[in-house]
Amino acid sequence: MNTSSHFDRRNFLLGSSLGLGAFALPFLDAKGADIGLGKGGILKGLHHPAKAKRIIYLSMVGAPSHIDLLDHKPMLDKLYDTDLPDSIRQGQRLTGMTAGQARFPIAPSIFKFSPSGKSGTMFSELIPNMAKMADDICVIKTMNTEAINHEPAQQLMYTGNMNSGKPSIGAWLSYGLGTMNEDLPTYAVINATHSNPGSNVQAISARLWGAGFLPGEHAGVALRSGVDPVLYLQNAPGISPELRRTMLDGLGQMNAQTLADIADPETRVRMNQYEMAFRMQSSVPELTDISKEPAHVLDMYGPDVRKPGTFAASALLARRLVERGTRFVQIFHRGWDQHGNLPHDLRAQCGDVDQAAYALVQDLKQRGMLDDTIVIWGGEFGRTVYSQGGLSKTNYGRDHHPKCFSLWATGGGFKPGLSYGTTDDFSYNIVENPVHIRDFHATILHLFGIDHERLTLKIQGLDARLTGVDHAKVIKGVLS
């Protein structure tokens, strides 16, 4: 048997599924402009006109308390330390941390809220800078999820599935639309530091930005703080750029022969990644050098912008990335899991992100980039209206709450100055306009000109997609 034409069963099936998808998708009807279409994506035309071509996702890992930040419930002040009515809880599943509590004492937020902007949207005193852009952002108060613990909730939030091994939303966008700059990652991930040493920090890993069953080149590339943002990118001592180029050429010839022999798609991925790393040796140092940023821009982000790894520095890096053609930037900021000591810890967390999140949106806006760049801020679920453990006028904690939570989004086709959805007086159940995580994903893809039901890959006999087999819908009410 000629080994150059040999395929084992696994690679034949994988190659066939990729090939069929590649054959079918070019015939999708492109009904509008090709805004955001790059090189190497599976889509040859958009399904409908797009509003967005870039996205920056500010992921607050651990779940910020919506009751203390974005969903104002003034009537709770009269119910301080009374038990949450059974008619509200409705036998809802609880975590092991509060399931054994004898009481579920209502803990009103101790923070003041005030209306902001022409829209009059209510914001907590903890996020005064976000409040200043009330008329720029869309606050969605009725997000909901099935997940009640952090790991599955994060996976559902960022991959559309509570099980590991599924492609992240950034990987799906890279797979569908391709790259807009071959010298930088299409999907970049930044793990920002936090300044509150007492906070409960949730672990995260590459499963949240992985490619799953998509080709590995679509996974997020993690950028680090410091002098070496990407591990192993720089040449070893004694290795010149010319020698590195010669080495890569030789390695490329060997990989090309391997690809011809066994047709393993991962071999092509490795070839592409080696070449990307070579190009990034020139592009990354320029990317991370902020010395030429105007002083007024640096001042807008705040003093932490000059400290590598902080949220402020990460937000500025995100703007520089999307400005240079990176399609999806995700910043993870941990420490938002306040089961106790919430008043202190939540204040510290907000202090890390409030000014820089505002600055990022204004920076994009003044550069004319906000119209086609989505910015999202939020976590993986909400927090309970009742206190976990003890309760006092100055201290309380909140458990996990999946039935409703809040986030905000702006730019790229989201309706500015909107407060969307209504929860009950306890911010416990949704009264009007629920938005499931998969609906949110469908809406994001829609803004990129993609029908979420038509961006698929056949795997294990099924047409897999970001929004899964459940019926997800685009939330038209949040669109401009």
Residue pairs with C-beta under 8 A, 6 or more apart in sequence:
3 261
4 260
4 261
6 261
6 262
7 15
7 262
7 263
8 262
11 262
11 263
11 264
11 265
14 265
15 263
15 265
17 457
17 458
17 459
18 215
18 265
18 457
20 458
21 42
21 456
21 457
21 458
22 42
25 42
25 43
25 44
25 454
26 44
26 45
28 43
28 44
28 45
28 47
28 454
29 45
29 47
30 44
30 45
30 46
30 47
31 46
31 47
31 48
31 49
32 46
32 48
32 49
32 50
32 449
33 46
33 49
33 50
34 45
34 46
35 46
35 49
35 50
35 51
35 52
35 53
35 372
35 449
36 46
36 50
36 52
36 53
36 54
36 177
36 180
36 327
36 372
36 448
36 449
37 43
37 45
37 46
37 177
37 178
38 177
38 178
38 179
38 180
38 186
38 327
39 178
39 179
39 180
39 182
40 178
40 179
41 174
41 175
41 176
41 177
41 178
41 179
42 175
42 176
42 178
42 455
43 176
43 177
43 178
43 450
43 455
46 448
46 449
46 450
47 449
47 450
47 451
47 454
48 446
48 449
48 451
49 449
50 447
50 448
50 449
50 450
51 371
51 372
51 412
51 413
51 447
51 448
51 449
51 479
51 480
52 372
52 373
52 374
52 411
52 412
52 413
52 444
52 447
52 448
53 177
53 180
53 327
53 372
53 373
53 412
53 448
54 322
54 326
54 327
54 328
54 369
54 372
54 373
54 374
54 412
55 170
55 173
55 327
55 328
55 329
55 373
55 374
55 375
55 376
55 412
55 444
56 318
56 319
56 322
56 329
56 330
56 331
56 360
56 373
56 374
56 375
56 376
57 169
57 170
57 328
57 329
57 330
57 331
57 375
57 376
58 315
58 331
58 333
58 353
58 357
58 360
58 375
58 376
58 377
58 378
59 157
59 158
59 330
59 331
59 332
59 333
59 378
59 379
60 333
60 336
60 349
60 353
60 377
60 378
60 379
61 150
61 154
61 202
61 204
61 332
61 333
61 334
61 335
61 336
61 379
61 380
62 150
62 199
62 200
62 201
62 202
62 334
62 335
62 336
62 337
62 338
62 379
63 150
63 153
63 336
63 337
63 379
63 380
63 381
63 382
63 383
63 400
63 405
64 336
64 346
64 349
64 378
64 379
64 383
65 109
65 338
65 342
65 346
65 382
65 383
65 398
66 141
66 382
66 383
66 404
66 405
66 406
66 427
67 73
67 109
67 382
67 383
67 385
67 398
67 427
68 109
68 111
68 124
68 126
68 342
68 346
68 383
69 123
69 124
69 126
69 127
69 346
69 350
69 406
70 122
70 123
70 124
70 139
70 141
70 406
70 408
71 141
71 404
71 406
71 423
71 427
72 109
72 113
72 122
72 124
73 108
73 109
73 385
73 425
73 426
73 427
74 113
75 425
76 106
76 108
76 109
76 385
76 425
76 426
77 108
79 106
79 108
80 106
80 107
80 108
81 105
81 106
81 107
81 391
82 105
82 106
83 103
83 104
83 105
83 106
83 386
84 104
84 105
84 106
84 385
84 386
84 426
84 428
88 424
88 426
88 428
88 429
89 104
89 428
90 429
92 403
93 148
94 148
94 399
95 148
95 149
95 399
95 400
97 339
97 388
97 399
98 104
98 384
98 386
98 388
98 399
101 388
101 389
104 384
104 386
105 386
105 387
105 391
106 385
106 386
106 387
106 426
107 385
107 386
107 387
107 391
107 396
107 398
109 124
110 343
110 393
110 394
111 124
111 125
111 126
111 343
112 124
112 125
113 122
113 123
113 124
113 125
114 122
114 123
114 125
114 131
115 121
115 122
116 122
116 123
116 131
116 132
116 134
117 131
117 132
117 133
117 134
117 135
117 417
118 134
118 135
118 417
119 134
119 135
119 417
119 418
119 419
120 134
121 134
121 139
121 417
121 419
122 419
123 130
123 131
123 134
126 346
126 347
126 350
126 354
127 350
127 354
128 354
129 354
129 355
129 357
129 358
129 359
130 137
130 354
130 357
130 358
130 377
130 408
132 358
133 358
133 361
133 362
133 410
134 417
135 416
135 417
136 361
136 365
136 370
136 410
136 416
136 417
137 361
137 408
137 409
137 410
137 414
137 416
137 417
138 408
138 409
138 410
138 414
138 415
138 416
138 417
138 418
138 420
138 478
139 406
139 407
139 408
139 418
139 419
139 420
140 406
140 407
140 408
140 409
140 420
140 421
140 435
140 440
140 478
141 404
141 406
141 419
141 420
141 421
141 422
141 423
142 404
142 420
142 421
142 422
142 423
142 430
142 432
142 433
142 434
142 435
143 378
143 382
143 404
143 405
143 406
143 407
143 435
143 436
143 437
143 440
144 402
144 403
144 404
144 405
144 430
144 434
144 435
144 436
144 437
145 153
145 156
145 157
145 380
145 381
145 402
145 405
145 436
145 437
146 156
146 162
146 402
147 153
147 155
147 156
147 162
147 380
147 381
147 402
148 381
148 400
148 402
149 400
150 202
150 337
150 380
150 400
152 162
152 163
153 162
153 380
153 381
153 400
153 402
154 202
154 204
154 208
154 380
155 161
155 162
155 163
155 164
155 166
155 207
155 208
156 162
156 380
156 437
157 379
157 380
157 437
158 168
158 169
158 208
158 209
158 330
159 166
159 167
159 168
159 169
159 207
159 208
159 210
159 212
159 466
160 166
160 169
160 437
160 438
160 441
160 466
160 467
160 468
161 468
164 207
165 207
165 210
165 212
165 213
166 212
166 213
167 175
167 210
167 211
167 212
167 213
167 214
167 218
167 466
168 187
168 208
168 209
168 210
168 211
168 212
168 219
168 220
169 328
169 441
169 444
169 466
170 187
170 189
170 209
170 218
170 220
170 327
170 328
170 330
171 187
171 209
171 210
171 211
171 212
171 214
171 218
171 219
171 220
172 214
172 218
172 445
172 455
172 465
172 466
173 187
173 327
173 328
173 445
173 448
174 186
174 187
174 217
174 218
174 327
174 328
175 211
175 214
175 215
175 218
175 455
175 457
176 448
176 450
176 455
177 327
177 448
177 450
178 186
179 186
179 325
179 327
180 186
180 325
180 326
180 327
181 324
181 325
181 326
182 276
182 279
183 279
183 280
183 282
183 283
184 280
184 283
184 284
184 287
184 321
184 324
184 325
184 326
185 220
185 221
185 276
185 280
185 326
186 218
186 326
186 327
186 328
187 209
187 218
187 219
187 220
187 221
187 326
187 327
187 328
187 329
187 330
188 220
188 221
188 222
188 223
188 318
188 321
188 326
188 328
188 329
188 330
189 209
189 220
189 221
189 222
189 223
189 329
189 330
189 332
190 222
190 223
190 314
190 317
190 318
190 329
190 330
190 331
190 332
191 204
191 222
191 224
191 331
191 332
191 334
192 309
192 310
192 311
192 313
192 314
192 331
192 332
192 333
192 352
193 225
193 309
193 310
193 311
194 201
194 311
194 333
194 334
194 335
194 348
194 349
194 352
195 310
195 348
195 351
195 352
196 335
196 345
196 348
196 349
196 352
198 341
198 344
198 345
199 334
199 335
199 336
199 337
199 338
199 345
199 348
199 349
200 335
200 337
200 338
200 339
200 345
201 334
201 335
201 337
202 334
202 337
204 332
204 334
206 219
206 220
206 222
208 332
209 219
209 220
209 222
209 330
210 219
210 220
211 217
211 218
211 219
213 457
213 459
213 464
214 457
215 265
215 266
215 268
215 269
216 266
216 269
216 273
217 269
217 272
217 273
217 276
220 328
220 330
221 230
222 230
223 229
223 230
223 317
224 230
224 231
224 309
225 308
225 309
225 313
226 308
226 309
228 234
229 284
229 287
229 288
230 277
230 280
230 284
232 277
233 277
233 280
233 281
233 284
234 281
235 241
235 244
235 281
239 247
241 281
244 278
244 281
245 278
248 274
248 275
248 278
251 274
252 271
252 274
252 275
255 267
255 270
255 271
256 271
258 264
258 267
259 267
259 268
259 271
283 324
287 317
287 320
287 321
287 324
288 317
290 298
290 305
290 306
290 316
290 320
293 316
297 316
297 363
298 305
298 306
298 316
300 359
300 362
300 363
301 312
301 313
301 315
301 316
301 355
301 356
301 359
301 360
301 363
302 312
302 355
302 356
302 359
303 312
304 310
304 311
304 312
304 313
304 352
304 356
305 312
305 313
305 315
305 316
305 356
306 313
307 313
310 352
311 331
311 333
311 352
311 353
311 356
312 355
312 356
312 359
314 331
314 333
314 356
315 331
315 356
315 357
315 359
315 360
316 356
316 359
316 360
316 363
318 329
318 331
318 360
319 360
319 363
319 364
321 329
322 329
322 364
322 369
322 373
323 367
323 369
333 349
333 352
333 353
335 345
335 348
335 349
336 346
336 349
336 379
338 345
338 346
338 383
338 397
338 398
339 388
339 389
339 397
339 398
339 399
340 388
340 389
340 395
340 396
340 397
341 395
341 397
342 395
342 396
342 397
342 398
343 394
343 395
343 396
344 395
353 377
357 377
360 375
361 370
361 375
361 410
361 411
364 370
364 373
364 375
364 411
370 410
370 411
370 412
371 411
371 412
372 411
372 412
373 411
373 412
374 409
374 410
374 411
374 412
374 413
374 414
374 444
374 447
375 409
375 410
375 411
376 407
376 408
376 409
377 407
377 408
377 409
378 405
378 406
378 407
378 408
379 405
379 407
381 400
381 401
381 402
381 405
382 400
382 401
382 402
382 403
382 404
382 405
382 406
382 427
383 398
383 399
383 400
383 401
383 405
384 398
384 399
384 400
384 401
384 428
385 398
385 401
385 426
385 427
385 428
386 398
386 399
387 396
387 397
387 398
388 396
388 397
388 398
388 399
389 397
390 396
401 428
403 428
403 429
403 430
404 423
404 427
404 428
404 429
404 430
409 478
410 416
412 447
413 447
413 479
413 480
414 447
414 478
414 479
414 480
415 477
415 478
415 479
415 480
416 480
418 478
420 433
420 435
420 475
420 477
420 478
421 430
421 432
421 433
421 434
421 435
422 430
422 431
422 432
422 433
423 429
423 430
423 431
424 430
424 431
433 475
433 477
435 475
435 478
436 472
438 467
438 468
438 470
438 472
439 472
439 473
439 474
439 475
440 475
441 452
441 466
441 467
441 472
442 452
442 467
442 472
442 473
442 474
442 475
443 474
443 475
443 478
443 479
445 451
445 452
445 455
445 466
445 467
446 452
446 474
446 479
447 479
452 465
452 466
452 467
452 472
452 474
453 465
453 467
455 465
455 466
456 463
456 464
456 465
457 463
457 464
457 465
458 464
462 469
